[in-house]
Amino acid sequence: MKRNELKSFLLANSTSQVLDWELIKNTLSCEPIEIINGQPVYLFDKIFDVNFNQIEENIYISQLLPSKHVPMHIHQYIELIYVYQGQCTVVLQEGDIIISEGGMILIDKQTPHTVKGISSSDIIINIRLKHDYLSSGFLSRFKNKSIISQFLIESLINSRRANNSLYFPFEERSNIVEIMQNIMCEYFDKDFCSAEMIDSYLFILFTELIRYSNNSTSIQTDNMKQKDANVLDFLKYIEEHYKDCILTDMADYYKYHPNYISSVLKKETGKSFKDLLQIQRMNKAALYLLNSTLSIPDIAEEVGYSNLSFFYKKFNDVFFQTPKEYRDNKI
């Protein structure tokens, strides 16, 4: 499916039927599990399509259809709601959020919510992720790239867990539009390697969310932004000078006391300066192992280790295998 065909396809879906809560309730034998603000909350522990067929895939994408009423409910999976056209209202325990065209919200597991205000002209896309893409599995796609990217992802994870949901009021002209269109075209008209394409687009999507959350004043206060800016500056310095990085030189460069830099890094990343430096050196070593024919002793020297035995020990601490095993296993 091409992107210029997507809108017609989605509009046809949005007018084809109306969601009937009573039918859902009776078919799936749903019972309330708690009361919040005087309203019953239901558990939807499985994913079903509109014909009540259970979905076994880790990723399920559908449209939220117009309905008279769907009560508050919780899921055992992460949910992402995206407004492709029109608007909708997401009801959370803390209050309502009106999401306009281009915006999206990421809702964590076990978070009571519902969606209302969907008309036949609105196109609301729902992505359900059984596997937690913002977990160690997702982080593993970054860990060999950059200590900055890992820090940003972990920050997004912590924000989501603290707030139970994250709202991104993107405009309809943002990069998110094209990314979401690509995801939907692959999903609704599957072809060879569509699953791999969707997984890659989701990776790009979450990277955009990370960028936005790092730069957005709607999520962070000015003080928080300044603090994160310092952390990112410090991490960038380590990335660029990893081969011969020294804390005192770094402190002189930024005009801070070394103890201040150490404290900020430890508080915001959970890792010491030495730990971060080691991780970055190992990341670079891993890239050399996969993308060059350099010998292991040459790689060790290239990333700042003159003692080969010490390099082997530190590499094993990070990757739980020797450099040779890492190179052989990735071929």
C-alpha positions, 0 to 999 in steps of 0.5 A: 500500500502506498501512502497516498492510498492509506487515508482512503483505506482508513476512512473506509474502516472508520465508517464500517462499524461502531464499537458496541461495549455491551457486545464486548463485555458479554463476549469476553466475560469482562468484569470490573476489577476496581472502582476509580472516581466512582467508575468501574475499571475493567481488565483487558488481559488479551488482545482481540480484533473486531471479530473477537479473534485473539491476537498472538502477535507482539505488535497489533495495530488497529483503529479505535472506532466510534462508540457510545461508551467504553469504560475505564480499563487497564492492559497488560501491554503498552498502548500508543494512541495516535491521531491521524485525522481529527481528534479524540479525548483520552481519559486518565485517572488524573484528568482528560487529555484532548489529542489533536491531529498529529499528536500521540500518547504512550500509555504504560501497562496497568494504567486506567484509561479510556478514549472518547469523542471519536466520530466517523470522520476521526482516524485514531490509530492504536498500537499495542505492544505485548513486548515492552519495546522500552525495556532491556530488549529495546535498549540493546539496540542502542547499547553498542552505539552511544552512552548518550542514546542509552541515557536518553532512552532510560530517561524516557523509560523512567518518565513513562513509569513515573507518569504512567503515560507520556503525551506528545502534542506533535503537529500534523507536519512533524516527522511522526506523520511519515513514520506512522504512515510507513508503519501503517502501510506495512502493517495493513498491506503486509509484504515480504519482510514487513515485520522487520520493516515495522520493527525498524520504523518503531525503532525510528518512532521511539527515537523521535519520541526520545528527541522530543522528550529531551527538547520539549518544555512541555515535559521538562522544567527549565531547571530540568532542561539545564540539568540534562543539558549539562549531563548530555554535554558531559556524556558528549565529551566522554564520547569524543575523548574516550581514548584519553579522557581524564576527569580533571581535563574534563572539569577544566574544559567545563569550568566545574570542579571534578567532584561536581561532574562526578556527582551529576553523572552518578546521579543522572545516569547511575554510573560513575565517570569511570564506568561511563568511560569504560562503557564507551571504550567497550562500545567502540571496541565492539564496533571495531570488532564487527566492522574492521579486520584490526587485531584484538591487541590493536583494537585494545590500544585504539580504544585506550587500553595499553594492558591487554589482559585488563582490556579482556577483563573489562570487555567480558564485564560488559558483554559477558564474552571475550572479544574473539567470541563477540566477533565470531558470534556476530559474523 
